[in-house]
Amino acid sequence: MKPYRFFLTVVFLFNLLSCHAQNNNNALVEIQQADQALKQHPKDQQAWQKLYALMNENYTKLTAAERARLRKVLQQYGIWPTGTLYTANEPGTKIIIKGRIINTEGKPIANASLNIFQTDSHGYYTPLDSIEKKMGEPDARLFGFMKTDANGSFEIHTIRPASYPMQYDGRTIPQHIHNNITARGYIGKNLQMVFDDDPAMNAYWQQWAATNNYPVLRLDNEAPERAATVLIVLMR
């Protein structure tokens, strides 16, 4: 390689790396600012959603420790009965899950905590799953923390998840959304909400859902919004 060409190549790579580092730094500064804004205005749902969106969209720019810290912040301040798991550029079919949590007497359970997480439209929890050949459930990119309202209601705006790309024991894992629920004075539930029209929901998985009392969602595909309803009962 001629000297001037080598020089131009070095300059190009330096500028590329500098630009990448600057973009990373800008994203981290934005996240820090959004983190502080939420802590200063803990009842501002837009502040919560902004921090979540920044974390979601800059997932690979953050270390695992940074993501874990931000996840705890979002959990602490996730106090609303509605939540949106996707951001502007998220691929996939948008759906809404309208739920209600009651006790065995039919009375609503207010202020129940929901920890929701799922795969994306490719069946991965994180952008690293395909590289690391594992499913990173605890570090899912699409997640949310919510609390039920006085009527025990909640509403999740998300995308329809895909099945895992790999099979387990020769079976395709059905599309599902994790919904871990806790409420003071009640026995918590760790649910996997599945879909009745999922091709993977064969007799084996139907029995699995019935045995574990997992909700089977039926989306209203005729309506402008693809919505499903779910009723969850907690025991004392």
FIDO-583030 format. One record per residue (C-alpha): residue number from 0; residue in three letters; y, z, x. Coordinates in pm, 1 decimal. Example, Ala and Ser with C-alpha at 12.3 -4.5 7.8 and 13.67 -1.06 7.14 Angstrom:
// FIDO-583030
{num = 0; residu = ALA; yy = -450.0; zz = 780.0; xx = 1230.0}
{num = 1; residu = SER; yy = -106.0; zz = 714.0; xx = 1367.0}
END
This chain:
// FIDO-583030
{num = 0; residu = MET; yy = 0.0; zz = 0.0; xx = 0.0}
{num = 1; residu = LYS; yy = 343.0; zz = -95.1; xx = 134.0}
{num = 2; residu = PRO; yy = 578.2; zz = 194.4; xx = 212.5}
{num = 3; residu = TYR; yy = 830.3; zz = 116.4; xx = -62.8}
{num = 4; residu = ARG; yy = 554.8; zz = 81.3; xx = -322.5}
{num = 5; residu = PHE; yy = 409.4; zz = 414.6; xx = -212.8}
{num = 6; residu = PHE; yy = 754.1; zz = 570.2; xx = -240.4}
{num = 7; residu = LEU; yy = 804.1; zz = 432.2; xx = -593.4}
{num = 8; residu = THR; yy = 461.0; zz = 562.0; xx = -696.8}
{num = 9; residu = VAL; yy = 540.1; zz = 910.0; xx = -565.3}
{num = 10; residu = VAL; yy = 875.9; zz = 909.3; xx = -745.1}
{num = 11; residu = PHE; yy = 711.2; zz = 796.7; xx = -1070.7}
{num = 12; residu = LEU; yy = 446.0; zz = 1068.6; xx = -1054.7}
{num = 13; residu = PHE; yy = 703.7; zz = 1332.4; xx = -967.4}
{num = 14; residu = ASN; yy = 923.2; zz = 1232.4; xx = -1262.5}
{num = 15; residu = LEU; yy = 621.1; zz = 1227.2; xx = -1492.5}
{num = 16; residu = LEU; yy = 511.8; zz = 1575.6; xx = -1387.9}
{num = 17; residu = SER; yy = 868.8; zz = 1705.3; xx = -1409.5}
{num = 18; residu = CYS; yy = 905.7; zz = 1565.9; xx = -1761.2}
{num = 19; residu = HIS; yy = 572.6; zz = 1720.8; xx = -1866.5}
{num = 20; residu = ALA; yy = 671.7; zz = 2058.4; xx = -1720.6}
{num = 21; residu = GLN; yy = 1011.9; zz = 2039.9; xx = -1891.8}
{num = 22; residu = ASN; yy = 849.5; zz = 1961.8; xx = -2227.7}
{num = 23; residu = ASN; yy = 617.1; zz = 2258.4; xx = -2182.9}
{num = 24; residu = ASN; yy = 907.5; zz = 2485.6; xx = -2095.0}
{num = 25; residu = ASN; yy = 1108.8; zz = 2365.2; xx = -2396.0}
{num = 26; residu = ALA; yy = 815.3; zz = 2433.9; xx = -2627.9}
{num = 27; residu = LEU; yy = 764.5; zz = 2782.0; xx = -2485.7}
{num = 28; residu = VAL; yy = 1135.4; zz = 2861.0; xx = -2523.7}
{num = 29; residu = GLU; yy = 1124.2; zz = 2744.9; xx = -2887.0}
{num = 30; residu = ILE; yy = 820.1; zz = 2962.6; xx = -2951.8}
{num = 31; residu = GLN; yy = 988.6; zz = 3266.5; xx = -2793.6}
{num = 32; residu = GLN; yy = 1297.5; zz = 3210.5; xx = -3006.8}
{num = 33; residu = ALA; yy = 1089.4; zz = 3171.0; xx = -3324.4}
{num = 34; residu = ASP; yy = 893.8; zz = 3484.2; xx = -3233.4}
{num = 35; residu = GLN; yy = 1213.4; zz = 3685.2; xx = -3204.5}
{num = 36; residu = ALA; yy = 1357.3; zz = 3533.3; xx = -3523.2}
{num = 37; residu = LEU; yy = 1052.6; zz = 3641.8; xx = -3723.9}
{num = 38; residu = LYS; yy = 1068.6; zz = 3994.0; xx = -3587.2}
{num = 39; residu = GLN; yy = 1437.7; zz = 4013.4; xx = -3675.5}
{num = 40; residu = HIS; yy = 1377.7; zz = 3870.8; xx = -4025.3}
{num = 41; residu = PRO; yy = 1023.6; zz = 3981.7; xx = -4115.2}
{num = 42; residu = LYS; yy = 1066.0; zz = 3895.2; xx = -4484.6}
{num = 43; residu = ASP; yy = 1171.7; zz = 3534.8; xx = -4416.5}
{num = 44; residu = GLN; yy = 872.2; zz = 3313.9; xx = -4489.4}
{num = 45; residu = GLN; yy = 1042.3; zz = 3013.1; xx = -4332.6}
{num = 46; residu = ALA; yy = 1065.4; zz = 3204.4; xx = -4005.2}
{num = 47; residu = TRP; yy = 691.8; zz = 3279.1; xx = -4030.5}
{num = 48; residu = GLN; yy = 607.9; zz = 2914.8; xx = -4098.9}
{num = 49; residu = LYS; yy = 826.1; zz = 2796.4; xx = -3811.2}
{num = 50; residu = LEU; yy = 647.9; zz = 3017.2; xx = -3558.8}
{num = 51; residu = TYR; yy = 311.8; zz = 2912.0; xx = -3700.4}
{num = 52; residu = ALA; yy = 404.4; zz = 2542.5; xx = -3682.5}
{num = 53; residu = LEU; yy = 521.7; zz = 2571.7; xx = -3322.2}
{num = 54; residu = MET; yy = 201.4; zz = 2749.9; xx = -3223.0}
{num = 55; residu = ASN; yy = -6.8; zz = 2494.1; xx = -3410.8}
{num = 56; residu = GLU; yy = 164.0; zz = 2189.3; xx = -3261.7}
{num = 57; residu = ASN; yy = 173.1; zz = 2328.3; xx = -2905.7}
{num = 58; residu = TYR; yy = -175.4; zz = 2476.4; xx = -2906.3}
{num = 59; residu = THR; yy = -286.6; zz = 2338.2; xx = -2567.6}
{num = 60; residu = LYS; yy = 40.9; zz = 2433.1; xx = -2398.6}
{num = 61; residu = LEU; yy = -32.6; zz = 2800.3; xx = -2462.8}
{num = 62; residu = THR; yy = -286.3; zz = 3016.2; xx = -2283.3}
{num = 63; residu = ALA; yy = -560.4; zz = 3187.6; xx = -2481.3}
{num = 64; residu = ALA; yy = -382.4; zz = 3519.9; xx = -2425.6}
{num = 65; residu = GLU; yy = -52.5; zz = 3380.0; xx = -2556.4}
{num = 66; residu = ARG; yy = -222.5; zz = 3237.0; xx = -2864.5}
{num = 67; residu = ALA; yy = -396.0; zz = 3570.3; xx = -2929.5}
{num = 68; residu = ARG; yy = -64.5; zz = 3757.2; xx = -2905.9}
{num = 69; residu = LEU; yy = 110.6; zz = 3516.4; xx = -3142.7}
{num = 70; residu = ARG; yy = -181.1; zz = 3532.8; xx = -3383.7}
{num = 71; residu = LYS; yy = -139.2; zz = 3911.5; xx = -3402.5}
{num = 72; residu = VAL; yy = 232.3; zz = 3869.3; xx = -3470.0}
{num = 73; residu = LEU; yy = 162.4; zz = 3622.1; xx = -3751.0}
{num = 74; residu = GLN; yy = -102.2; zz = 3852.2; xx = -3894.9}
{num = 75; residu = GLN; yy = 138.4; zz = 4146.1; xx = -3891.4}
{num = 76; residu = TYR; yy = 408.7; zz = 3955.3; xx = -4077.9}
{num = 77; residu = GLY; yy = 188.8; zz = 3743.4; xx = -4308.6}
{num = 78; residu = ILE; yy = 288.5; zz = 3915.3; xx = -4633.6}
{num = 79; residu = TRP; yy = 317.9; zz = 3625.7; xx = -4881.7}
{num = 80; residu = PRO; yy = 71.0; zz = 3508.1; xx = -5148.0}
{num = 81; residu = THR; yy = 121.0; zz = 3142.7; xx = -5052.0}
{num = 82; residu = GLY; yy = 67.9; zz = 2974.6; xx = -4718.3}
{num = 83; residu = THR; yy = 52.3; zz = 2628.2; xx = -4562.9}
{num = 84; residu = LEU; yy = -197.2; zz = 2564.2; xx = -4285.5}
{num = 85; residu = TYR; yy = -99.0; zz = 2208.1; xx = -4194.9}
{num = 86; residu = THR; yy = 216.3; zz = 2075.6; xx = -4028.4}
{num = 87; residu = ALA; yy = 394.5; zz = 1742.6; xx = -4073.7}
{num = 88; residu = ASN; yy = 165.2; zz = 1527.5; xx = -3859.6}
{num = 89; residu = GLU; yy = -169.8; zz = 1683.3; xx = -3954.5}
{num = 90; residu = PRO; yy = -423.8; zz = 1415.6; xx = -4054.8}
{num = 91; residu = GLY; yy = -651.1; zz = 1473.6; xx = -4351.0}
{num = 92; residu = THR; yy = -654.9; zz = 1503.8; xx = -4727.6}
{num = 93; residu = LYS; yy = -416.1; zz = 1770.0; xx = -4851.8}
{num = 94; residu = ILE; yy = -563.6; zz = 2019.0; xx = -5099.0}
{num = 95; residu = ILE; yy = -457.2; zz = 2339.0; xx = -5272.6}
{num = 96; residu = ILE; yy = -680.2; zz = 2638.7; xx = -5338.2}
{num = 97; residu = LYS; yy = -548.7; zz = 2865.8; xx = -5613.9}
{num = 98; residu = GLY; yy = -728.6; zz = 3198.1; xx = -5610.9}
{num = 99; residu = ARG; yy = -729.3; zz = 3539.2; xx = -5768.4}
{num = 100; residu = ILE; yy = -888.3; zz = 3862.2; xx = -5648.6}
{num = 101; residu = ILE; yy = -999.1; zz = 4120.6; xx = -5904.1}
{num = 102; residu = ASN; yy = -1219.9; zz = 4428.5; xx = -5915.8}
{num = 103; residu = THR; yy = -1538.3; zz = 4476.4; xx = -6117.6}
{num = 104; residu = GLU; yy = -1329.3; zz = 4595.1; xx = -6413.1}
{num = 105; residu = GLY; yy = -1135.7; zz = 4268.2; xx = -6417.7}
{num = 106; residu = LYS; yy = -814.5; zz = 4423.9; xx = -6289.4}
{num = 107; residu = PRO; yy = -612.1; zz = 4238.9; xx = -6025.8}
{num = 108; residu = ILE; yy = -611.0; zz = 4364.3; xx = -5669.1}
{num = 109; residu = ALA; yy = -260.0; zz = 4343.8; xx = -5528.6}
{num = 110; residu = ASN; yy = -176.1; zz = 4337.2; xx = -5158.7}
{num = 111; residu = ALA; yy = -525.3; zz = 4231.1; xx = -5050.9}
{num = 112; residu = SER; yy = -518.7; zz = 4076.5; xx = -4702.2}
{num = 113; residu = LEU; yy = -657.8; zz = 3727.8; xx = -4643.6}
{num = 114; residu = ASN; yy = -749.9; zz = 3585.8; xx = -4304.2}
{num = 115; residu = ILE; yy = -808.9; zz = 3212.6; xx = -4349.8}
{num = 116; residu = PHE; yy = -925.6; zz = 2963.1; xx = -4087.8}
{num = 117; residu = GLN; yy = -1105.4; zz = 2629.0; xx = -4081.0}
{num = 118; residu = THR; yy = -1187.0; zz = 2310.5; xx = -3892.5}
{num = 119; residu = ASP; yy = -960.5; zz = 2006.4; xx = -3886.5}
{num = 120; residu = SER; yy = -1033.1; zz = 1661.4; xx = -4031.1}
{num = 121; residu = HIS; yy = -1263.7; zz = 1591.2; xx = -3734.2}
{num = 122; residu = GLY; yy = -1468.5; zz = 1908.6; xx = -3773.9}
{num = 123; residu = TYR; yy = -1319.3; zz = 2102.0; xx = -3482.2}
{num = 124; residu = TYR; yy = -1159.7; zz = 2445.9; xx = -3488.5}
{num = 125; residu = THR; yy = -963.1; zz = 2383.9; xx = -3169.6}
{num = 126; residu = PRO; yy = -860.5; zz = 2081.9; xx = -2959.3}
{num = 127; residu = LEU; yy = -1089.7; zz = 2220.9; xx = -2687.6}
{num = 128; residu = ASP; yy = -1410.3; zz = 2228.0; xx = -2896.4}
{num = 129; residu = SER; yy = -1518.2; zz = 1873.8; xx = -2809.2}
{num = 130; residu = ILE; yy = -1468.5; zz = 1941.7; xx = -2436.9}
{num = 131; residu = GLU; yy = -1625.2; zz = 2286.6; xx = -2424.2}
{num = 132; residu = LYS; yy = -1907.6; zz = 2188.8; xx = -2665.3}
{num = 133; residu = LYS; yy = -1858.8; zz = 2497.7; xx = -2879.1}
{num = 134; residu = MET; yy = -1691.1; zz = 2589.8; xx = -3205.1}
{num = 135; residu = GLY; yy = -1390.6; zz = 2814.7; xx = -3137.9}
{num = 136; residu = GLU; yy = -1373.7; zz = 3000.6; xx = -3470.2}
{num = 137; residu = PRO; yy = -1175.4; zz = 3304.8; xx = -3342.6}
{num = 138; residu = ASP; yy = -910.5; zz = 3073.1; xx = -3195.3}
{num = 139; residu = ALA; yy = -890.8; zz = 2817.8; xx = -3479.2}
{num = 140; residu = ARG; yy = -578.5; zz = 2601.8; xx = -3479.3}
{num = 141; residu = LEU; yy = -561.2; zz = 2586.1; xx = -3859.7}
{num = 142; residu = PHE; yy = -532.1; zz = 2940.5; xx = -3990.5}
{num = 143; residu = GLY; yy = -323.8; zz = 3165.2; xx = -4211.5}
{num = 144; residu = PHE; yy = -261.9; zz = 3527.6; xx = -4305.3}
{num = 145; residu = MET; yy = -163.9; zz = 3612.1; xx = -4662.3}
{num = 146; residu = LYS; yy = -148.2; zz = 3896.5; xx = -4913.5}
{num = 147; residu = THR; yy = -214.2; zz = 3874.2; xx = -5284.7}
{num = 148; residu = ASP; yy = 69.8; zz = 3927.7; xx = -5530.5}
{num = 149; residu = ALA; yy = 84.3; zz = 4183.6; xx = -5812.6}
{num = 150; residu = ASN; yy = -149.0; zz = 3964.8; xx = -6018.7}
{num = 151; residu = GLY; yy = -404.2; zz = 3945.3; xx = -5735.6}
{num = 152; residu = SER; yy = -320.0; zz = 3577.4; xx = -5686.7}
{num = 153; residu = PHE; yy = -293.9; zz = 3363.7; xx = -5374.8}
{num = 154; residu = GLU; yy = -245.7; zz = 2994.2; xx = -5302.1}
{num = 155; residu = ILE; yy = -359.8; zz = 2809.0; xx = -4990.3}
{num = 156; residu = HIS; yy = -210.7; zz = 2470.0; xx = -4902.6}
{num = 157; residu = THR; yy = -431.6; zz = 2304.0; xx = -4644.9}
{num = 158; residu = ILE; yy = -634.5; zz = 1993.7; xx = -4563.2}
{num = 159; residu = ARG; yy = -995.9; zz = 1937.9; xx = -4651.9}
{num = 160; residu = PRO; yy = -1198.9; zz = 2033.8; xx = -4344.6}
{num = 161; residu = ALA; yy = -1473.2; zz = 1815.5; xx = -4200.0}
{num = 162; residu = SER; yy = -1828.2; zz = 1921.8; xx = -4122.0}
{num = 163; residu = TYR; yy = -1910.1; zz = 2017.1; xx = -3765.1}
{num = 164; residu = PRO; yy = -1964.7; zz = 1705.0; xx = -3550.9}
{num = 165; residu = MET; yy = -2299.5; zz = 1838.2; xx = -3430.3}
{num = 166; residu = GLN; yy = -2598.2; zz = 1947.0; xx = -3635.1}
{num = 167; residu = TYR; yy = -2766.1; zz = 2286.5; xx = -3616.7}
{num = 168; residu = ASP; yy = -3143.1; zz = 2305.4; xx = -3654.6}
{num = 169; residu = GLY; yy = -3132.7; zz = 1945.7; xx = -3770.3}
{num = 170; residu = ARG; yy = -2887.7; zz = 2021.7; xx = -4054.2}
{num = 171; residu = THR; yy = -2528.1; zz = 1918.0; xx = -4108.4}
{num = 172; residu = ILE; yy = -2305.4; zz = 2220.3; xx = -4165.3}
{num = 173; residu = PRO; yy = -2115.3; zz = 2179.1; xx = -4494.8}
{num = 174; residu = GLN; yy = -1738.2; zz = 2156.0; xx = -4501.8}
{num = 175; residu = HIS; yy = -1606.4; zz = 2508.2; xx = -4540.1}
{num = 176; residu = ILE; yy = -1299.8; zz = 2730.0; xx = -4522.3}
{num = 177; residu = HIS; yy = -1336.0; zz = 3086.6; xx = -4398.7}
{num = 178; residu = ASN; yy = -1165.0; zz = 3348.7; xx = -4611.4}
{num = 179; residu = ASN; yy = -1204.1; zz = 3704.3; xx = -4482.4}
{num = 180; residu = ILE; yy = -1066.7; zz = 3954.0; xx = -4732.6}
{num = 181; residu = THR; yy = -985.0; zz = 4323.4; xx = -4702.6}
{num = 182; residu = ALA; yy = -820.9; zz = 4557.7; xx = -4953.5}
{num = 183; residu = ARG; yy = -763.2; zz = 4932.5; xx = -4943.3}
{num = 184; residu = GLY; yy = -1028.9; zz = 5114.6; xx = -5141.8}
{num = 185; residu = TYR; yy = -1259.8; zz = 4812.7; xx = -5165.1}
{num = 186; residu = ILE; yy = -1549.4; zz = 4664.9; xx = -4970.9}
{num = 187; residu = GLY; yy = -1424.8; zz = 4362.8; xx = -4780.1}
{num = 188; residu = LYS; yy = -1576.7; zz = 4016.1; xx = -4797.4}
{num = 189; residu = ASN; yy = -1618.0; zz = 3745.6; xx = -4535.2}
{num = 190; residu = LEU; yy = -1650.8; zz = 3427.9; xx = -4738.7}
{num = 191; residu = GLN; yy = -1706.7; zz = 3062.3; xx = -4662.7}
{num = 192; residu = MET; yy = -1562.1; zz = 2847.1; xx = -4939.3}
{num = 193; residu = VAL; yy = -1753.4; zz = 2519.1; xx = -4972.4}
{num = 194; residu = PHE; yy = -1711.7; zz = 2207.4; xx = -5188.8}
{num = 195; residu = ASP; yy = -1939.1; zz = 2094.8; xx = -5469.4}
{num = 196; residu = ASP; yy = -1899.6; zz = 1722.2; xx = -5385.7}
{num = 197; residu = ASP; yy = -1970.6; zz = 1760.6; xx = -5014.4}
{num = 198; residu = PRO; yy = -2260.2; zz = 1525.7; xx = -4922.8}
{num = 199; residu = ALA; yy = -2398.6; zz = 1797.9; xx = -4695.1}
{num = 200; residu = MET; yy = -2440.4; zz = 2040.3; xx = -4988.3}
{num = 201; residu = ASN; yy = -2809.8; zz = 1973.4; xx = -5041.7}
{num = 202; residu = ALA; yy = -3057.0; zz = 2215.6; xx = -5202.3}
{num = 203; residu = TYR; yy = -3081.7; zz = 2419.9; xx = -4881.2}
{num = 204; residu = TRP; yy = -2707.3; zz = 2481.2; xx = -4859.7}
{num = 205; residu = GLN; yy = -2670.4; zz = 2533.6; xx = -5232.8}
{num = 206; residu = GLN; yy = -2922.5; zz = 2815.9; xx = -5205.3}
{num = 207; residu = TRP; yy = -2741.9; zz = 2948.1; xx = -4898.1}
{num = 208; residu = ALA; yy = -2411.9; zz = 2958.6; xx = -5088.8}
{num = 209; residu = ALA; yy = -2573.2; zz = 3125.2; xx = -5392.4}
{num = 210; residu = THR; yy = -2752.7; zz = 3386.8; xx = -5180.9}
{num = 211; residu = ASN; yy = -2433.5; zz = 3483.2; xx = -4999.2}
{num = 212; residu = ASN; yy = -2209.6; zz = 3459.7; xx = -5308.1}
{num = 213; residu = TYR; yy = -1991.7; zz = 3200.4; xx = -5136.1}
{num = 214; residu = PRO; yy = -1745.5; zz = 3021.1; xx = -5367.0}
{num = 215; residu = VAL; yy = -1824.2; zz = 2657.1; xx = -5440.5}
{num = 216; residu = LEU; yy = -1493.4; zz = 2480.4; xx = -5497.0}
{num = 217; residu = ARG; yy = -1448.8; zz = 2191.9; xx = -5738.4}
{num = 218; residu = LEU; yy = -1141.0; zz = 1984.4; xx = -5659.3}
{num = 219; residu = ASP; yy = -954.7; zz = 1824.1; xx = -5947.8}
{num = 220; residu = ASN; yy = -932.6; zz = 1473.1; xx = -5803.1}
{num = 221; residu = GLU; yy = -768.0; zz = 1332.8; xx = -6116.6}
{num = 222; residu = ALA; yy = -453.9; zz = 1540.8; xx = -6079.8}
{num = 223; residu = PRO; yy = -164.7; zz = 1442.7; xx = -5848.7}
{num = 224; residu = GLU; yy = -255.4; zz = 1737.9; xx = -5629.7}
{num = 225; residu = ARG; yy = -617.5; zz = 1792.7; xx = -5534.9}
{num = 226; residu = ALA; yy = -652.1; zz = 2153.7; xx = -5638.3}
{num = 227; residu = ALA; yy = -938.5; zz = 2396.3; xx = -5690.6}
{num = 228; residu = THR; yy = -946.5; zz = 2744.2; xx = -5839.7}
{num = 229; residu = VAL; yy = -1151.4; zz = 3041.0; xx = -5726.0}
{num = 230; residu = LEU; yy = -1207.8; zz = 3392.2; xx = -5860.8}
{num = 231; residu = ILE; yy = -1317.7; zz = 3659.5; xx = -5613.5}
{num = 232; residu = VAL; yy = -1448.7; zz = 4001.9; xx = -5713.8}
{num = 233; residu = LEU; yy = -1435.1; zz = 4300.2; xx = -5479.6}
{num = 234; residu = MET; yy = -1639.2; zz = 4616.9; xx = -5524.2}
{num = 235; residu = ARG; yy = -1537.7; zz = 4970.9; xx = -5439.6}
END
